[in-house]
Amino acid sequence: MDYGKIVGDSFDYAKEGLEGKWRKWFLLLISCIIFPLIMGYMMRIYRGATSAPEPDEWGSLFIDGIRLLVVGIIYALPVIILGIAILGSAGIVLFMEGANPYTNPGVFIGLLGAIFIGVLILLVVAIIIGLFLTIASVRFARSGSFGEAFNFGAIIDYIGKIGWLSYLLAMVILVILVSIIKIILVTIPFIGIILLLLLLPFIILFATRYITLVYDSAGTA
């Protein structure tokens, strides 16, 4: 997988889709606020649009976005349940055992250790689910079938075609790039957060195109 080419293509895709097109940028910015709309727009890119599509047919965008949101929520359920279980267990121990660092230091240290391990497990589960969800989202966009979004055997086989290591590295690169952009913007005094919000359409176009190219790389793997 040519990561540099994918990054460059994704940047050009977002740039050509938005540069000088202020009405389109504004509509996508509004779509980010009414988030099912931007999720529906992402579905269009996932389907393989060679250039950034126009944000139109709002009813279709909204419905597609809601459907993709449902897929995301279902995938997130294990993480949510595990997180509640970890916090709930910690709360019960804190209440029942009185994990006070001064009166019960042993229990308190044990509780901290258990929370650390629980959070670590939660993080690993979230990463694994995120990797599956990314491929599932594109499969769902292209097939229109909820069944395909949860066809775990097919998803595992498809990631195998991309290459597990290649896919994982591609996702790490995407997370790093987006994180760097966000960190740089939010550290700008006074206007950093505003700039980040204004650049959301560009970041979303870049990331969505990037994921689409990574998905399509299975055909050349």
C-alpha positions in Angstrom: 0.0 0.0 0.0 1.4 3.4 -1.1 0.5 5.5 2.0 2.0 8.7 0.6 -0.1 8.4 -2.5 -3.2 7.8 -0.5 -2.5 10.8 1.7 -1.8 13.0 -1.3 -4.9 11.8 -3.2 -7.1 12.4 -0.1 -5.7 15.9 0.4 -6.2 16.8 -3.3 -9.7 15.4 -3.2 -10.7 17.6 -0.3 -8.9 20.6 -1.7 -10.5 20.3 -5.2 -13.9 19.6 -3.6 -13.9 22.7 -1.4 -11.4 25.3 -2.7 -13.2 28.4 -3.7 -16.6 26.7 -3.3 -17.8 28.6 -0.3 -21.5 27.7 -0.6 -20.6 24.0 -0.7 -18.3 24.5 2.3 -21.0 26.3 4.2 -23.6 23.6 3.5 -21.2 20.9 4.6 -20.5 22.9 7.8 -24.2 23.0 8.5 -24.3 19.3 7.8 -21.7 18.8 10.5 -24.0 20.4 13.0 -27.0 18.3 11.8 -24.7 15.4 11.9 -26.8 12.7 10.1 -26.5 14.9 7.0 -22.7 14.7 7.0 -22.8 11.0 7.7 -25.1 10.6 4.7 -22.6 12.6 2.7 -19.8 10.4 3.8 -21.8 7.4 2.5 -21.6 9.0 -1.0 -17.9 9.2 -0.8 -17.6 5.6 0.5 -19.5 4.5 -2.6 -16.6 5.7 -4.6 -17.4 9.2 -5.9 -14.3 10.2 -7.9 -14.8 13.8 -6.9 -16.4 15.4 -3.8 -20.2 15.2 -4.5 -22.5 18.1 -4.1 -24.5 18.2 -0.9 -28.0 17.9 -2.3 -31.1 15.6 -2.0 -31.1 16.4 1.7 -33.8 13.8 2.6 -31.7 11.0 1.1 -28.6 12.3 2.9 -30.4 12.4 6.2 -31.9 8.9 5.9 -28.5 7.4 4.8 -26.9 9.2 7.7 -29.4 7.8 10.2 -28.8 4.3 8.9 -25.0 4.7 9.2 -25.5 6.1 12.7 -27.5 3.0 13.7 -24.7 0.8 12.4 -22.2 2.8 14.5 -24.3 2.6 17.6 -24.7 -1.1 17.4 -21.0 -1.5 17.0 -20.4 0.8 19.9 -22.7 -1.2 22.3 -19.9 -3.6 23.5 -17.7 -0.6 24.4 -20.5 1.2 26.1 -21.5 -1.9 28.1 -17.9 -2.7 29.1 -17.3 1.0 30.1 -20.5 0.9 32.3 -19.4 -2.4 33.8 -15.9 -1.0 34.7 -17.3 2.2 36.2 -20.1 0.4 38.0 -17.7 -2.2 39.5 -15.3 0.6 40.7 -18.3 2.4 42.2 -19.5 -0.6 44.0 -16.0 -1.4 45.5 -15.6 2.3 46.4 -19.0 2.2 48.2 -18.8 -1.2 49.8 -15.1 -1.4 50.8 -14.5 2.3 51.5 -11.5 2.6 49.2 -10.0 5.6 51.1 -6.3 6.2 50.4 -5.8 7.1 54.0 -7.8 4.5 55.9 -7.7 1.6 53.3 -4.6 2.2 51.2 -4.5 -1.5 50.1 -8.0 -1.5 48.8 -7.5 1.9 47.2 -4.3 0.8 45.3 -6.1 -2.4 44.2 -9.0 -0.4 42.9 -6.7 1.9 40.9 -4.9 -1.2 39.5 -8.3 -2.8 38.5 -9.5 0.4 36.9 -6.2 0.8 34.9 -6.5 -2.8 33.6 -10.2 -2.3 32.9 -9.5 0.9 30.9 -6.7 -0.8 29.0 -9.0 -3.7 28.0 -11.7 -1.1 27.1 -9.2 0.7 24.9 -8.1 -2.5 23.1 -11.8 -3.5 22.5 -12.6 0.0 21.2 -9.6 -0.2 18.7 -10.6 -3.6 17.5 -14.3 -2.5 17.0 -13.1 0.7 15.3 -11.1 -1.4 12.8 -14.2 -3.5 12.0 -16.6 -0.6 11.9 -14.5 1.3 9.4 -14.7 -1.6 6.9 -18.3 -2.3 7.8 -19.3 1.3 7.1 -17.9 1.2 3.5 -19.5 -2.3 2.9 -22.8 -0.9 4.2 -22.6 2.2 2.0 -21.9 0.1 -1.1 -24.3 -2.7 -0.5 -27.1 -0.9 1.3 -27.5 -4.0 3.4 -27.4 -4.0 7.2 -26.5 -7.7 7.0 -23.3 -6.8 5.1 -22.4 -4.3 7.8 -22.4 -7.2 10.3 -21.0 -9.9 8.1 -18.0 -10.4 10.3 -16.6 -13.3 8.4 -16.6 -11.3 5.1 -15.1 -8.3 7.0 -12.3 -10.4 8.4 -11.6 -11.8 4.9 -11.6 -8.4 3.3 -9.2 -7.0 5.9 -7.0 -10.0 5.1 -7.0 -8.9 1.4 -5.9 -5.4 2.4 -3.4 -6.9 4.8 -3.9 -6.7 8.5 -0.6 -4.9 9.1 -1.1 -2.6 6.2 -4.6 -1.8 7.3 -3.6 -1.1 10.9 -0.7 1.1 9.8 -3.0 3.0 7.5 -5.4 3.7 10.3 -2.6 4.8 12.6 -1.3 7.2 10.0 -4.8 8.7 9.6 -5.3 9.1 13.3 -1.9 10.7 13.7 -2.5 13.2 10.8 -5.9 14.2 12.0 -4.7 14.5 15.6 -1.8 16.7 14.5 -4.1 19.0 12.6 -6.5 19.3 15.6 -3.7 19.8 18.1 -2.2 22.6 16.0 -5.5 24.3 15.6 -6.7 24.2 19.2 -3.4 25.6 20.4 -3.9 28.8 18.4 -4.9 31.4 20.9 -8.5 32.8 20.8 -9.5 31.5 17.4 -8.1 27.9 17.4 -11.4 26.2 18.2 -13.3 28.3 15.7 -10.7 27.4 13.0 -11.1 23.7 13.8 -14.9 24.0 13.5 -14.5 25.8 10.1 -12.1 23.2 8.8 -14.3 20.2 9.8 -15.7 19.8 6.2 -12.1 19.6 4.8 -11.0 17.2 7.5 -14.1 14.9 7.0 -13.6 14.9 3.2 -9.9 14.0 3.6 -10.5 11.2 6.2 -13.5 9.7 4.3 -11.6 9.7 1.0 -8.6 8.2 2.8 -10.7 5.4 4.2 -12.3 4.7 0.8 -8.9 4.4 -0.8 -7.6 2.1 1.9 -10.7 0.0 1.4 -10.2 -0.1 -2.4 -6.6 -1.1 -2.0 -7.7 -4.6 -1.4 -8.2 -4.9 -5.2 -4.5 -4.2 -5.7 -3.1 -5.9 -2.6 
